[in-house]
Amino acid sequence: MAVYVDDARWEWRGQKWCHLWADTAEELHVFASRIGLRRAWFQAPPKASWEHYDLTEGKRWQAIRAGAVPTDRYG
C-alpha cells in the first residue's frame, strides 16, 4: 500500500496545487490526517474524477517528507 503525490501543479488562488491519493481510501484518510488535512477537503466521485485531496505546494513537500511517493502520474 502506498500514498502518492503528483507534480501536476496548477495555479489557483495565488498558489500552486497538486493531488494526494492512495491505494485505499482508508490509507489516504489516515495519511491526510497525519499531515493536517481535514476530511471535509476529501474529493470523490461524483464531484471529482477519483478519490483524492488537493494539496498546496507546501503541503506537497510535507506529504513527501511524511512518506508519500512523488510521481508525475496524474491521479
C-alpha positions as CSV (number, residue, x, y, z in Angstrom):
1,M,0.0,0.0,0.0
2,A,1.2,3.5,-0.8
3,V,0.3,7.1,-0.8
4,Y,1.1,9.2,-3.8
5,V,1.5,12.9,-4.7
6,D,1.8,14.1,-8.2
7,D,3.7,17.0,-9.7
8,A,0.9,18.2,-11.9
9,R,0.7,21.5,-10.2
10,W,-1.7,24.2,-11.3
11,E,-2.2,27.8,-10.2
12,W,-5.3,28.7,-8.3
13,R,-5.9,31.5,-5.7
14,G,-2.3,32.5,-5.9
15,Q,-0.9,29.1,-5.1
16,K,0.3,26.0,-6.9
17,W,-1.7,22.8,-6.3
18,C,-1.3,19.1,-6.8
19,H,-3.1,15.8,-5.8
20,L,-2.7,13.3,-3.0
21,W,-4.2,9.8,-3.4
22,A,-3.5,6.3,-2.1
23,D,-4.1,2.6,-2.9
24,T,-7.1,2.6,-0.5
25,A,-9.4,5.3,0.9
26,E,-8.6,4.3,4.4
27,E,-4.9,4.7,3.9
28,L,-5.5,8.0,2.2
29,H,-7.6,9.4,5.1
30,V,-5.1,8.2,7.8
31,F,-2.2,9.8,5.9
32,A,-4.1,13.0,5.2
33,S,-5.0,13.3,8.9
34,R,-1.3,12.9,9.8
35,I,-0.3,15.9,7.7
36,G,-3.1,18.0,8.9
37,L,-5.7,17.8,6.2
38,R,-9.4,18.0,7.1
39,R,-11.7,15.2,6.0
40,A,-14.0,17.8,4.6
41,W,-11.3,18.5,1.9
42,F,-11.6,15.0,0.5
43,Q,-12.8,14.8,-3.0
44,A,-14.5,11.8,-4.6
45,P,-17.0,10.9,-7.3
46,P,-19.4,12.1,-8.5
47,K,-18.0,15.6,-7.8
48,A,-14.4,14.5,-8.7
49,S,-12.9,12.1,-11.1
50,W,-11.3,9.9,-8.3
51,E,-10.7,9.9,-4.6
52,H,-8.0,12.4,-3.7
53,Y,-7.1,15.6,-1.7
54,D,-5.8,18.7,-3.4
55,L,-2.6,20.0,-1.8
56,T,-0.7,23.3,-1.9
57,E,2.9,23.1,-2.9
58,G,3.9,23.4,0.7
59,K,1.7,20.6,1.8
60,R,3.1,18.5,-1.1
61,W,6.6,18.8,0.4
62,Q,5.2,17.9,3.8
63,A,3.5,14.8,2.3
64,I,6.7,13.7,0.7
65,R,8.7,14.2,4.0
66,A,5.9,12.1,5.7
67,G,6.4,9.2,3.1
68,A,4.2,10.0,0.1
69,V,5.7,8.7,-3.1
70,P,6.2,11.6,-5.6
71,T,5.1,10.7,-9.1
72,D,4.5,12.5,-12.4
73,R,1.3,10.4,-12.9
74,Y,-1.8,12.4,-12.6
75,G,-4.1,10.6,-10.2
